[in-house]
């Protein structure tokens, strides 16, 4: 296909730079710009945070138990990966998350069934208890 054919089929507007700007403008262009800005922040924040972390650890801004040196963190990570200790601790943490979710979901489902219609008295009792707890929370927050 020749350039003359493209010019007549697509029209001069699509091949000109303003036409290209119109193609990338609007929602698609805005989405591309938003993603570029988000990617920029993903690169900028670690670039700023790492030197601040190194400087803070070297200057002793916080105790070493709170802010260890990055080299110490990497060494500990390497040691825990080699020994298998990291996987063991991660599995315990994941198990705690699963247990917590199961307990919360079970309690929520049980209260939902009681409140949702098994008995009017049960729903009223749960509603009254929830109102008392929320009222107590509001009172505690007002005292501060």
N, C-alpha and C positions, 0 to 999 in steps of 0.2 A: 504494500500500500504506500503510495507516495504522499509527500507532505501536502500537496494540493488536494488530494482526496481527503486527508484528515481534516484539512481546513474547511472543506465544504461539508463533511459529514458531522464533525463535532462543533464546528462554528469557531470563530476567532476568540470568543470569550473564554472558552475552556483552556485554550492553549496560551493565553496571555498570563503574565504574572498576577494581575488583579483577579483573573478567573481562578487561578490556583489558590489565591488567598481566600476566595469565596468558598472553594471546595473544602479547605481546612478550617474555615471559620465555623461559627455556630456551635452546636452541642458537641460535635466530634472534636473540633479544635480545642474547646474548653476542657473536655475530658482528658485530652492529651496533655494539655498544660498542667492540669491538676495532678496528673500522674508524674509528670516531670518534676514538679515542685515537691511532691511527696518523696520521690526518689532522692532528690537533692537533700532533703532533711534527713533521710536515712543515712546519707553519706556524711553530712556535716556534723550531726550530733556526736557520733563516735569519734570523729576527728578532733572535736573539741574536748569531749569527755576523757579520752585516754590521757592526753597530756596533763589535764587538771588532776586526774587520779594519781599519775606518777608524781607530779609536783607535791600534791597533798600528802602522799605517803612518805616522800623523802623529807619533807619539812616537818612531819609529825603533827599535822593539823588535828588528827584524831589518833587515839591509841591504835596500836597494830592489830588488836583483836577486832576492832571495828573497821579499820581501813588498812588492810594488808597491802604490801607491794604487789603490783601485777605479776612480777616474776614469781613470787611465792604462790600466787593463785594458780598460775600455769603449772608450776612444779607439783602442787598438790593435785591438780586435775590429772596430770600425767600419771602420778603415783596411784591415784584411785582408779583410773582406767586400767592400768596394768594389773593391779591386784584384784579387780572385779568388785571392789567395794562400792564404786559409784553405781553400778547396776543394781546391787543389793539395796542400797539406800533409796535409789529412785523407785524400785519396786515397792518398798515399804511406803513411800510417800503416795504412790499411785493407789495402793491398797487403802490407805486412809481416805483418799478422795472418794473412792468407790463406796467405802462404808458410810462415809458422811452423806453422800448423795442418796444412798439406799435408805438410810434412816430418815433423812429429810423428806424424800419422796414418799416413803411409806407413811410417815406421820401426816404429811399434807394430804395424801389420798384418803387416809382414814378420817381425818377431820372434814375433808370435803364430802365424803359419803354421809357422815353424821349430819353435817350442816345442810347438805343438799336434799335431804328428804326422807331419811329413814324414820325420823320422828320429829315432830314439831318441837317437842320439849328438848330434844337433843340439840337441835339447831339453835334454840333460844339460849340453852346453857352455854354452848360454844360462843355464841354471839356476845353474851354477857361477859364471859371470861375474856374474850378478845378486847372488849370495850374497857374492862377494868385494867388490863395490861397496858393498853395504849394510853389510858388516862394516867396511869402511874408513870409511864415514860414521859408524858408531857409535863407532869408535875416535877419530875426529877430534872428535866431540862430547864424548867423555869427557875429552879433554885440556883443554878449556876450563874 
